Amino acid sequence: MEEKQKPISKKFIAAVGVALGVIYILNPTMGVFELLPDALPIIGNLDEGAAVYLIFAGLRYLGLDLLKYFDRVRK
């Protein structure tokens, strides 16, 4: 069965999402720009978690599924 071609505009949006997620995780501003300050209890790291999710989801859409390496082998 042939795989459907994904529109180039959606690939571009996924690539931009991956790039934004990586930039946010690397945080070149050294913590000056934070959506949620890390000092807030419990919710302080949700923005970093969302950025990592954006990276994994974008890479999966582009054909690189990194999450498959974390699957456990079922017996």
N, CA, C and O atoms as a Maestro MAE file, in Angstrom:
{
 s_m_m2io_version
 :::
 2.0.0
}

f_m_ct {
 s_m_title
 :::
 protein
 m_atom[300] {
  # First column is atom index #
  i_m_mmod_type
  r_m_x_coord
  r_m_y_coord
  r_m_z_coord
  i_m_residue_number
  s_m_chain_name
  s_m_pdb_residue_name
  s_m_pdb_atom_name
  i_m_atomic_number
  :::
  1 25 0.827 -1.163 0.000 1 A "MET " " N  " 7
  2 3 0.000 0.000 0.000 1 A "MET " " CA " 6
  3 2 0.889 1.251 0.000 1 A "MET " " C  " 6
  4 15 1.898 1.301 0.704 1 A "MET " " O  " 8
  5 25 0.515 2.237 -0.777 2 A "GLU " " N  " 7
  6 3 1.316 3.455 -0.860 2 A "GLU " " CA " 6
  7 2 0.998 4.383 0.303 2 A "GLU " " C  " 6
  8 15 -0.142 4.483 0.755 2 A "GLU " " O  " 8
  9 25 2.035 5.053 0.769 3 A "GLU " " N  " 7
  10 3 1.851 6.020 1.838 3 A "GLU " " CA " 6
  11 2 1.414 7.341 1.221 3 A "GLU " " C  " 6
  12 15 1.948 7.757 0.193 3 A "GLU " " O  " 8
  13 25 0.435 8.005 1.854 4 A "LYS " " N  " 7
  14 3 -0.052 9.288 1.345 4 A "LYS " " CA " 6
  15 2 1.028 10.348 1.525 4 A "LYS " " C  " 6
  16 15 1.730 10.381 2.536 4 A "LYS " " O  " 8
  17 25 1.142 11.199 0.535 5 A "GLN " " N  " 7
  18 3 2.081 12.306 0.625 5 A "GLN " " CA " 6
  19 2 1.493 13.394 1.514 5 A "GLN " " C  " 6
  20 15 0.323 13.752 1.374 5 A "GLN " " O  " 8
  21 25 2.296 13.913 2.418 6 A "LYS " " N  " 7
  22 3 1.850 14.985 3.295 6 A "LYS " " CA " 6
  23 2 2.096 16.311 2.599 6 A "LYS " " C  " 6
  24 15 3.132 16.496 1.959 6 A "LYS " " O  " 8
  25 25 1.149 17.241 2.717 7 A "PRO " " N  " 7
  26 3 1.328 18.547 2.068 7 A "PRO " " CA " 6
  27 2 2.581 19.249 2.576 7 A "PRO " " C  " 6
  28 15 2.932 19.152 3.752 7 A "PRO " " O  " 8
  29 25 3.240 19.950 1.678 8 A "ILE " " N  " 7
  30 3 4.493 20.627 2.012 8 A "ILE " " CA " 6
  31 2 4.273 21.696 3.086 8 A "ILE " " C  " 6
  32 15 5.164 21.945 3.898 8 A "ILE " " O  " 8
  33 25 3.092 22.332 3.099 9 A "SER " " N  " 7
  34 3 2.841 23.363 4.103 9 A "SER " " CA " 6
  35 2 2.758 22.755 5.507 9 A "SER " " C  " 6
  36 15 3.211 23.371 6.471 9 A "SER " " O  " 8
  37 25 2.181 21.549 5.630 10 A "LYS " " N  " 7
  38 3 2.112 20.908 6.941 10 A "LYS " " CA " 6
  39 2 3.486 20.434 7.385 10 A "LYS " " C  " 6
  40 15 3.800 20.475 8.575 10 A "LYS " " O  " 8
  41 25 4.308 19.984 6.443 11 A "LYS " " N  " 7
  42 3 5.680 19.605 6.781 11 A "LYS " " CA " 6
  43 2 6.457 20.824 7.274 11 A "LYS " " C  " 6
  44 15 7.234 20.734 8.225 11 A "LYS " " O  " 8
  45 25 6.240 21.955 6.621 12 A "PHE " " N  " 7
  46 3 6.918 23.192 7.013 12 A "PHE " " CA " 6
  47 2 6.496 23.607 8.421 12 A "PHE " " C  " 6
  48 15 7.340 23.994 9.229 12 A "PHE " " O  " 8
  49 25 5.201 23.530 8.719 13 A "ILE " " N  " 7
  50 3 4.709 23.893 10.044 13 A "ILE " " CA " 6
  51 2 5.282 22.948 11.100 13 A "ILE " " C  " 6
  52 15 5.643 23.390 12.191 13 A "ILE " " O  " 8
  53 25 5.370 21.654 10.788 14 A "ALA " " N  " 7
  54 3 5.952 20.694 11.726 14 A "ALA " " CA " 6
  55 2 7.427 21.000 11.955 14 A "ALA " " C  " 6
  56 15 7.903 20.927 13.088 14 A "ALA " " O  " 8
  57 25 8.153 21.339 10.900 15 A "ALA " " N  " 7
  58 3 9.575 21.671 11.038 15 A "ALA " " CA " 6
  59 2 9.766 22.939 11.865 15 A "ALA " " C  " 6
  60 15 10.690 23.017 12.674 15 A "ALA " " O  " 8
  61 25 8.908 23.923 11.670 16 A "VAL " " N  " 7
  62 3 8.985 25.157 12.460 16 A "VAL " " CA " 6
  63 2 8.682 24.858 13.927 16 A "VAL " " C  " 6
  64 15 9.329 25.410 14.817 16 A "VAL " " O  " 8
  65 25 7.701 23.989 14.185 17 A "GLY " " N  " 7
  66 3 7.392 23.593 15.558 17 A "GLY " " CA " 6
  67 2 8.562 22.910 16.234 17 A "GLY " " C  " 6
  68 15 8.856 23.171 17.400 17 A "GLY " " O  " 8
  69 25 9.231 22.031 15.494 18 A "VAL " " N  " 7
  70 3 10.423 21.360 16.043 18 A "VAL " " CA " 6
  71 2 11.502 22.388 16.350 18 A "VAL " " C  " 6
  72 15 12.121 22.346 17.414 18 A "VAL " " O  " 8
  73 25 11.726 23.306 15.426 19 A "ALA " " N  " 7
  74 3 12.760 24.326 15.630 19 A "ALA " " CA " 6
  75 2 12.438 25.207 16.833 19 A "ALA " " C  " 6
  76 15 13.324 25.506 17.634 19 A "ALA " " O  " 8
  77 25 11.182 25.626 16.969 20 A "LEU " " N  " 7
  78 3 10.802 26.461 18.111 20 A "LEU " " CA " 6
  79 2 10.946 25.696 19.428 20 A "LEU " " C  " 6
  80 15 11.380 26.259 20.433 20 A "LEU " " O  " 8
  81 25 10.584 24.418 19.419 21 A "GLY " " N  " 7
  82 3 10.734 23.610 20.622 21 A "GLY " " CA " 6
  83 2 12.189 23.466 21.034 21 A "GLY " " C  " 6
  84 15 12.522 23.571 22.215 21 A "GLY " " O  " 8
  85 25 13.055 23.225 20.055 22 A "VAL " " N  " 7
  86 3 14.487 23.081 20.350 22 A "VAL " " CA " 6
  87 2 15.056 24.402 20.861 22 A "VAL " " C  " 6
  88 15 15.834 24.414 21.815 22 A "VAL " " O  " 8
  89 25 14.677 25.502 20.239 23 A "ILE " " N  " 7
  90 3 15.164 26.812 20.694 23 A "ILE " " CA " 6
  91 2 14.693 27.093 22.110 23 A "ILE " " C  " 6
  92 15 15.450 27.622 22.924 23 A "ILE " " O  " 8
  93 25 13.439 26.740 22.413 24 A "TYR " " N  " 7
  94 3 12.926 26.990 23.768 24 A "TYR " " CA " 6
  95 2 13.635 26.119 24.797 24 A "TYR " " C  " 6
  96 15 13.923 26.574 25.904 24 A "TYR " " O  " 8
  97 25 13.914 24.879 24.441 25 A "ILE " " N  " 7
  98 3 14.623 24.000 25.380 25 A "ILE " " CA " 6
  99 2 16.059 24.472 25.580 25 A "ILE " " C  " 6
  100 15 16.551 24.496 26.709 25 A "ILE " " O  " 8
  101 25 16.729 24.842 24.505 26 A "LEU " " N  " 7
  102 3 18.099 25.346 24.639 26 A "LEU " " CA " 6
  103 2 18.125 26.683 25.361 26 A "LEU " " C  " 6
  104 15 19.095 27.005 26.047 26 A "LEU " " O  " 8
  105 25 17.054 27.465 25.205 27 A "ASN " " N  " 7
  106 3 16.854 28.729 25.902 27 A "ASN " " CA " 6
  107 2 18.092 29.628 25.861 27 A "ASN " " C  " 6
  108 15 18.765 29.814 26.876 27 A "ASN " " O  " 8
  109 25 18.384 30.180 24.693 28 A "PRO " " N  " 7
  110 3 19.589 31.006 24.577 28 A "PRO " " CA " 6
  111 2 19.553 32.272 25.428 28 A "PRO " " C  " 6
  112 15 20.583 32.926 25.596 28 A "PRO " " O  " 8
  113 25 18.394 32.629 25.966 29 A "THR " " N  " 7
  114 3 18.316 33.833 26.797 29 A "THR " " CA " 6
  115 2 18.624 33.540 28.260 29 A "THR " " C  " 6
  116 15 18.483 34.421 29.107 29 A "THR " " O  " 8
  117 25 19.036 32.332 28.564 30 A "MET " " N  " 7
  118 3 19.437 31.924 29.915 30 A "MET " " CA " 6
  119 2 18.340 32.162 30.950 30 A "MET " " C  " 6
  120 15 18.618 32.606 32.064 30 A "MET " " O  " 8
  121 25 17.105 31.869 30.582 31 A "GLY " " N  " 7
  122 3 16.013 31.960 31.534 31 A "GLY " " CA " 6
  123 2 15.325 33.304 31.601 31 A "GLY " " C  " 6
  124 15 14.420 33.487 32.416 31 A "GLY " " O  " 8
  125 25 15.728 34.257 30.763 32 A "VAL " " N  " 7
  126 3 15.072 35.563 30.771 32 A "VAL " " CA " 6
  127 2 13.665 35.437 30.200 32 A "VAL " " C  " 6
  128 15 12.735 36.072 30.696 32 A "VAL " " O  " 8
  129 25 13.503 34.618 29.154 33 A "PHE " " N  " 7
  130 3 12.195 34.408 28.541 33 A "PHE " " CA " 6
  131 2 11.652 33.056 28.987 33 A "PHE " " C  " 6
  132 15 12.148 32.013 28.562 33 A "PHE " " O  " 8
  133 25 10.656 33.073 29.826 34 A "GLU " " N  " 7
  134 3 10.004 31.847 30.304 34 A "GLU " " CA " 6
  135 2 8.505 32.057 30.195 34 A "GLU " " C  " 6
  136 15 7.997 33.103 30.597 34 A "GLU " " O  " 8
  137 25 7.789 31.076 29.654 35 A "LEU " " N  " 7
  138 3 6.337 31.173 29.643 35 A "LEU " " CA " 6
  139 2 5.780 30.993 31.044 35 A "LEU " " C  " 6
  140 15 4.895 31.738 31.465 35 A "LEU " " O  " 8
  141 25 6.289 30.018 31.760 36 A "LEU " " N  " 7
  142 3 5.939 29.790 33.163 36 A "LEU " " CA " 6
  143 2 7.236 29.754 33.964 36 A "LEU " " C  " 6
  144 15 8.111 28.939 33.673 36 A "LEU " " O  " 8
  145 25 7.375 30.609 34.953 37 A "PRO " " N  " 7
  146 3 8.609 30.589 35.746 37 A "PRO " " CA " 6
  147 2 8.797 29.233 36.433 37 A "PRO " " C  " 6
  148 15 7.839 28.661 36.954 37 A "PRO " " O  " 8
  149 25 10.013 28.727 36.434 38 A "ASP " " N  " 7
  150 3 10.297 27.421 37.029 38 A "ASP " " CA " 6
  151 2 10.122 27.422 38.546 38 A "ASP " " C  " 6
  152 15 10.039 26.354 39.152 38 A "ASP " " O  " 8
  153 25 10.066 28.582 39.161 39 A "ALA " " N  " 7
  154 3 9.924 28.653 40.610 39 A "ALA " " CA " 6
  155 2 8.500 28.336 41.066 39 A "ALA " " C  " 6
  156 15 8.281 28.101 42.255 39 A "ALA " " O  " 8
  157 25 7.535 28.323 40.156 40 A "LEU " " N  " 7
  158 3 6.159 27.991 40.542 40 A "LEU " " CA " 6
  159 2 6.071 26.504 40.866 40 A "LEU " " C  " 6
  160 15 6.488 25.671 40.062 40 A "LEU " " O  " 8
  161 25 5.534 26.165 42.032 41 A "PRO " " N  " 7
  162 3 5.446 24.751 42.392 41 A "PRO " " CA " 6
  163 2 4.534 23.979 41.432 41 A "PRO " " C  " 6
  164 15 3.504 24.497 41.001 41 A "PRO " " O  " 8
  165 25 4.899 22.792 41.112 42 A "ILE " " N  " 7
  166 3 4.176 21.822 40.295 42 A "ILE " " CA " 6
  167 2 4.071 22.227 38.828 42 A "ILE " " C  " 6
  168 15 4.399 21.422 37.957 42 A "ILE " " O  " 8
  169 25 3.630 23.439 38.525 43 A "ILE " " N  " 7
  170 3 3.411 23.810 37.123 43 A "ILE " " CA " 6
  171 2 4.611 24.517 36.491 43 A "ILE " " C  " 6
  172 15 4.559 24.884 35.317 43 A "ILE " " O  " 8
  173 25 5.675 24.709 37.241 44 A "GLY " " N  " 7
  174 3 6.817 25.470 36.753 44 A "GLY " " CA " 6
  175 2 7.519 24.863 35.553 44 A "GLY " " C  " 6
  176 15 8.099 25.595 34.751 44 A "GLY " " O  " 8
  177 25 7.484 23.553 35.407 45 A "ASN " " N  " 7
  178 3 8.192 22.913 34.289 45 A "ASN " " CA " 6
  179 2 7.264 22.437 33.183 45 A "ASN " " C  " 6
  180 15 7.697 21.712 32.287 45 A "ASN " " O  " 8
  181 25 6.007 22.825 33.226 46 A "LEU " " N  " 7
  182 3 5.065 22.399 32.186 46 A "LEU " " CA " 6
  183 2 5.417 22.981 30.818 46 A "LEU " " C  " 6
  184 15 5.192 22.326 29.800 46 A "LEU " " O  " 8
  185 25 5.958 24.181 30.773 47 A "ASP " " N  " 7
  186 3 6.302 24.764 29.481 47 A "ASP " " CA " 6
  187 2 7.446 24.004 28.812 47 A "ASP " " C  " 6
  188 15 7.449 23.840 27.592 47 A "ASP " " O  " 8
  189 25 8.408 23.543 29.594 48 A "GLU " " N  " 7
  190 3 9.474 22.726 29.017 48 A "GLU " " CA " 6
  191 2 8.940 21.376 28.546 48 A "GLU " " C  " 6
  192 15 9.360 20.868 27.507 48 A "GLU " " O  " 8
  193 25 8.020 20.802 29.306 49 A "GLY " " N  " 7
  194 3 7.392 19.551 28.891 49 A "GLY " " CA " 6
  195 2 6.618 19.707 27.598 49 A "GLY " " C  " 6
  196 15 6.653 18.827 26.738 49 A "GLY " " O  " 8
  197 25 5.919 20.823 27.457 50 A "ALA " " N  " 7
  198 3 5.179 21.093 26.221 50 A "ALA " " CA " 6
  199 2 6.130 21.277 25.045 50 A "ALA " " C  " 6
  200 15 5.824 20.853 23.931 50 A "ALA " " O  " 8
  201 25 7.270 21.899 25.279 51 A "ALA " " N  " 7
  202 3 8.249 22.077 24.210 51 A "ALA " " CA " 6
  203 2 8.821 20.735 23.758 51 A "ALA " " C  " 6
  204 15 9.007 20.512 22.562 51 A "ALA " " O  " 8
  205 25 9.099 19.845 24.705 52 A "VAL " " N  " 7
  206 3 9.606 18.512 24.356 52 A "VAL " " CA " 6
  207 2 8.545 17.735 23.590 52 A "VAL " " C  " 6
  208 15 8.858 17.045 22.621 52 A "VAL " " O  " 8
  209 25 7.278 17.844 24.023 53 A "TYR " " N  " 7
  210 3 6.191 17.188 23.304 53 A "TYR " " CA " 6
  211 2 6.087 17.723 21.875 53 A "TYR " " C  " 6
  212 15 5.873 16.954 20.937 53 A "TYR " " O  " 8
  213 25 6.236 19.024 21.710 54 A "LEU " " N  " 7
  214 3 6.190 19.638 20.382 54 A "LEU " " CA " 6
  215 2 7.313 19.099 19.498 54 A "LEU " " C  " 6
  216 15 7.107 18.865 18.307 54 A "LEU " " O  " 8
  217 25 8.479 18.903 20.066 55 A "ILE " " N  " 7
  218 3 9.609 18.352 19.311 55 A "ILE " " CA " 6
  219 2 9.319 16.922 18.879 55 A "ILE " " C  " 6
  220 15 9.485 16.584 17.706 55 A "ILE " " O  " 8
  221 25 8.885 16.074 19.817 56 A "PHE " " N  " 7
  222 3 8.609 14.677 19.485 56 A "PHE " " CA " 6
  223 2 7.466 14.549 18.486 56 A "PHE " " C  " 6
  224 15 7.541 13.739 17.562 56 A "PHE " " O  " 8
  225 25 6.405 15.343 18.662 57 A "ALA " " N  " 7
  226 3 5.261 15.268 17.751 57 A "ALA " " CA " 6
  227 2 5.651 15.738 16.354 57 A "ALA " " C  " 6
  228 15 5.249 15.133 15.361 57 A "ALA " " O  " 8
  229 25 6.427 16.808 16.271 58 A "GLY " " N  " 7
  230 3 6.853 17.305 14.963 58 A "GLY " " CA " 6
  231 2 7.769 16.330 14.251 58 A "GLY " " C  " 6
  232 15 7.627 16.109 13.048 58 A "GLY " " O  " 8
  233 25 8.702 15.747 14.978 59 A "LEU " " N  " 7
  234 3 9.599 14.765 14.367 59 A "LEU " " CA " 6
  235 2 8.837 13.526 13.915 59 A "LEU " " C  " 6
  236 15 9.145 12.948 12.873 59 A "LEU " " O  " 8
  237 25 7.841 13.120 14.701 60 A "ARG " " N  " 7
  238 3 7.038 11.961 14.308 60 A "ARG " " CA " 6
  239 2 6.260 12.254 13.035 60 A "ARG " " C  " 6
  240 15 6.140 11.389 12.167 60 A "ARG " " O  " 8
  241 25 5.728 13.475 12.916 61 A "TYR " " N  " 7
  242 3 4.999 13.845 11.710 61 A "TYR " " CA " 6
  243 2 5.926 13.848 10.497 61 A "TYR " " C  " 6
  244 15 5.515 13.507 9.387 61 A "TYR " " O  " 8
  245 25 7.164 14.231 10.720 62 A "LEU " " N  " 7
  246 3 8.136 14.274 9.626 62 A "LEU " " CA " 6
  247 2 8.739 12.906 9.318 62 A "LEU " " C  " 6
  248 15 9.530 12.779 8.383 62 A "LEU " " O  " 8
  249 25 8.379 11.886 10.086 63 A "GLY " " N  " 7
  250 3 8.808 10.532 9.771 63 A "GLY " " CA " 6
  251 2 9.900 9.980 10.654 63 A "GLY " " C  " 6
  252 15 10.407 8.891 10.383 63 A "GLY " " O  " 8
  253 25 10.281 10.683 11.693 64 A "LEU " " N  " 7
  254 3 11.319 10.221 12.608 64 A "LEU " " CA " 6
  255 2 10.689 10.004 13.978 64 A "LEU " " C  " 6
  256 15 10.598 10.937 14.775 64 A "LEU " " O  " 8
  257 25 10.254 8.777 14.254 65 A "ASP " " N  " 7
  258 3 9.561 8.469 15.495 65 A "ASP " " CA " 6
  259 2 10.570 8.012 16.550 65 A "ASP " " C  " 6
  260 15 10.939 6.838 16.602 65 A "ASP " " O  " 8
  261 25 11.008 8.945 17.385 66 A "LEU " " N  " 7
  262 3 11.985 8.634 18.426 66 A "LEU " " CA " 6
  263 2 11.357 7.900 19.603 66 A "LEU " " C  " 6
  264 15 12.059 7.229 20.360 66 A "LEU " " O  " 8
  265 25 10.054 8.018 19.764 67 A "LEU " " N  " 7
  266 3 9.399 7.381 20.901 67 A "LEU " " CA " 6
  267 2 9.357 5.865 20.779 67 A "LEU " " C  " 6
  268 15 9.161 5.177 21.781 67 A "LEU " " O  " 8
  269 25 9.535 5.333 19.586 68 A "LYS " " N  " 7
  270 3 9.512 3.875 19.432 68 A "LYS " " CA " 6
  271 2 10.697 3.221 20.141 68 A "LYS " " C  " 6
  272 15 10.644 2.032 20.458 68 A "LYS " " O  " 8
  273 25 11.748 3.969 20.390 69 A "TYR " " N  " 7
  274 3 12.901 3.413 21.084 69 A "TYR " " CA " 6
  275 2 12.658 3.265 22.584 69 A "TYR " " C  " 6
  276 15 13.438 2.609 23.275 69 A "TYR " " O  " 8
  277 25 11.587 3.867 23.090 70 A "PHE " " N  " 7
  278 3 11.265 3.782 24.516 70 A "PHE " " CA " 6
  279 2 10.214 2.710 24.790 70 A "PHE " " C  " 6
  280 15 9.876 2.472 25.950 70 A "PHE " " O  " 8
  281 25 9.695 2.062 23.759 71 A "ASP " " N  " 7
  282 3 8.718 0.991 23.938 71 A "ASP " " CA " 6
  283 2 9.387 -0.221 24.581 71 A "ASP " " C  " 6
  284 15 10.539 -0.546 24.294 71 A "ASP " " O  " 8
  285 25 8.652 -0.857 25.433 72 A "ARG " " N  " 7
  286 3 9.147 -2.086 26.052 72 A "ARG " " CA " 6
  287 2 8.730 -3.271 25.199 72 A "ARG " " C  " 6
  288 15 7.672 -3.254 24.570 72 A "ARG " " O  " 8
  289 25 9.544 -4.270 25.182 73 A "VAL " " N  " 7
  290 3 9.230 -5.490 24.435 73 A "VAL " " CA " 6
  291 2 8.274 -6.301 25.283 73 A "VAL " " C  " 6
  292 15 8.563 -6.633 26.432 73 A "VAL " " O  " 8
  293 25 7.127 -6.614 24.694 74 A "ARG " " N  " 7
  294 3 6.117 -7.387 25.424 74 A "ARG " " CA " 6
  295 2 6.303 -8.863 25.128 74 A "ARG " " C  " 6
  296 15 6.578 -9.254 23.993 74 A "ARG " " O  " 8
  297 25 6.151 -9.671 26.156 75 A "LYS " " N  " 7
  298 3 6.314 -11.118 25.993 75 A "LYS " " CA " 6
  299 2 4.970 -11.788 25.879 75 A "LYS " " C  " 6
  300 15 4.899 -13.008 25.736 75 A "LYS " " O  " 8
  :::
 }
 m_bond[299] {
  # First column is bond index #
  i_m_from
  i_m_to
  i_m_order
  :::
  1 1 2 1
  2 2 3 1
  3 3 4 2
  4 3 5 1
  5 5 6 1
  6 6 7 1
  7 7 8 2
  8 7 9 1
  9 9 10 1
  10 10 11 1
  11 11 12 2
  12 11 13 1
  13 13 14 1
  14 14 15 1
  15 15 16 2
  16 15 17 1
  17 17 18 1
  18 18 19 1
  19 19 20 2
  20 19 21 1
  21 21 22 1
  22 22 23 1
  23 23 24 2
  24 23 25 1
  25 25 26 1
  26 26 27 1
  27 27 28 2
  28 27 29 1
  29 29 30 1
  30 30 31 1
  31 31 32 2
  32 31 33 1
  33 33 34 1
  34 34 35 1
  35 35 36 2
  36 35 37 1
  37 37 38 1
  38 38 39 1
  39 39 40 2
  40 39 41 1
  41 41 42 1
  42 42 43 1
  43 43 44 2
  44 43 45 1
  45 45 46 1
  46 46 47 1
  47 47 48 2
  48 47 49 1
  49 49 50 1
  50 50 51 1
  51 51 52 2
  52 51 53 1
  53 53 54 1
  54 54 55 1
  55 55 56 2
  56 55 57 1
  57 57 58 1
  58 58 59 1
  59 59 60 2
  60 59 61 1
  61 61 62 1
  62 62 63 1
  63 63 64 2
  64 63 65 1
  65 65 66 1
  66 66 67 1
  67 67 68 2
  68 67 69 1
  69 69 70 1
  70 70 71 1
  71 71 72 2
  72 71 73 1
  73 73 74 1
  74 74 75 1
  75 75 76 2
  76 75 77 1
  77 77 78 1
  78 78 79 1
  79 79 80 2
  80 79 81 1
  81 81 82 1
  82 82 83 1
  83 83 84 2
  84 83 85 1
  85 85 86 1
  86 86 87 1
  87 87 88 2
  88 87 89 1
  89 89 90 1
  90 90 91 1
  91 91 92 2
  92 91 93 1
  93 93 94 1
  94 94 95 1
  95 95 96 2
  96 95 97 1
  97 97 98 1
  98 98 99 1
  99 99 100 2
  100 99 101 1
  101 101 102 1
  102 102 103 1
  103 103 104 2
  104 103 105 1
  105 105 106 1
  106 106 107 1
  107 107 108 2
  108 107 109 1
  109 109 110 1
  110 110 111 1
  111 111 112 2
  112 111 113 1
  113 113 114 1
  114 114 115 1
  115 115 116 2
  116 115 117 1
  117 117 118 1
  118 118 119 1
  119 119 120 2
  120 119 121 1
  121 121 122 1
  122 122 123 1
  123 123 124 2
  124 123 125 1
  125 125 126 1
  126 126 127 1
  127 127 128 2
  128 127 129 1
  129 129 130 1
  130 130 131 1
  131 131 132 2
  132 131 133 1
  133 133 134 1
  134 134 135 1
  135 135 136 2
  136 135 137 1
  137 137 138 1
  138 138 139 1
  139 139 140 2
  140 139 141 1
  141 141 142 1
  142 142 143 1
  143 143 144 2
  144 143 145 1
  145 145 146 1
  146 146 147 1
  147 147 148 2
  148 147 149 1
  149 149 150 1
  150 150 151 1
  151 151 152 2
  152 151 153 1
  153 153 154 1
  154 154 155 1
  155 155 156 2
  156 155 157 1
  157 157 158 1
  158 158 159 1
  159 159 160 2
  160 159 161 1
  161 161 162 1
  162 162 163 1
  163 163 164 2
  164 163 165 1
  165 165 166 1
  166 166 167 1
  167 167 168 2
  168 167 169 1
  169 169 170 1
  170 170 171 1
  171 171 172 2
  172 171 173 1
  173 173 174 1
  174 174 175 1
  175 175 176 2
  176 175 177 1
  177 177 178 1
  178 178 179 1
  179 179 180 2
  180 179 181 1
  181 181 182 1
  182 182 183 1
  183 183 184 2
  184 183 185 1
  185 185 186 1
  186 186 187 1
  187 187 188 2
  188 187 189 1
  189 189 190 1
  190 190 191 1
  191 191 192 2
  192 191 193 1
  193 193 194 1
  194 194 195 1
  195 195 196 2
  196 195 197 1
  197 197 198 1
  198 198 199 1
  199 199 200 2
  200 199 201 1
  201 201 202 1
  202 202 203 1
  203 203 204 2
  204 203 205 1
  205 205 206 1
  206 206 207 1
  207 207 208 2
  208 207 209 1
  209 209 210 1
  210 210 211 1
  211 211 212 2
  212 211 213 1
  213 213 214 1
  214 214 215 1
  215 215 216 2
  216 215 217 1
  217 217 218 1
  218 218 219 1
  219 219 220 2
  220 219 221 1
  221 221 222 1
  222 222 223 1
  223 223 224 2
  224 223 225 1
  225 225 226 1
  226 226 227 1
  227 227 228 2
  228 227 229 1
  229 229 230 1
  230 230 231 1
  231 231 232 2
  232 231 233 1
  233 233 234 1
  234 234 235 1
  235 235 236 2
  236 235 237 1
  237 237 238 1
  238 238 239 1
  239 239 240 2
  240 239 241 1
  241 241 242 1
  242 242 243 1
  243 243 244 2
  244 243 245 1
  245 245 246 1
  246 246 247 1
  247 247 248 2
  248 247 249 1
  249 249 250 1
  250 250 251 1
  251 251 252 2
  252 251 253 1
  253 253 254 1
  254 254 255 1
  255 255 256 2
  256 255 257 1
  257 257 258 1
  258 258 259 1
  259 259 260 2
  260 259 261 1
  261 261 262 1
  262 262 263 1
  263 263 264 2
  264 263 265 1
  265 265 266 1
  266 266 267 1
  267 267 268 2
  268 267 269 1
  269 269 270 1
  270 270 271 1
  271 271 272 2
  272 271 273 1
  273 273 274 1
  274 274 275 1
  275 275 276 2
  276 275 277 1
  277 277 278 1
  278 278 279 1
  279 279 280 2
  280 279 281 1
  281 281 282 1
  282 282 283 1
  283 283 284 2
  284 283 285 1
  285 285 286 1
  286 286 287 1
  287 287 288 2
  288 287 289 1
  289 289 290 1
  290 290 291 1
  291 291 292 2
  292 291 293 1
  293 293 294 1
  294 294 295 1
  295 295 296 2
  296 295 297 1
  297 297 298 1
  298 298 299 1
  299 299 300 2
  :::
 }
}
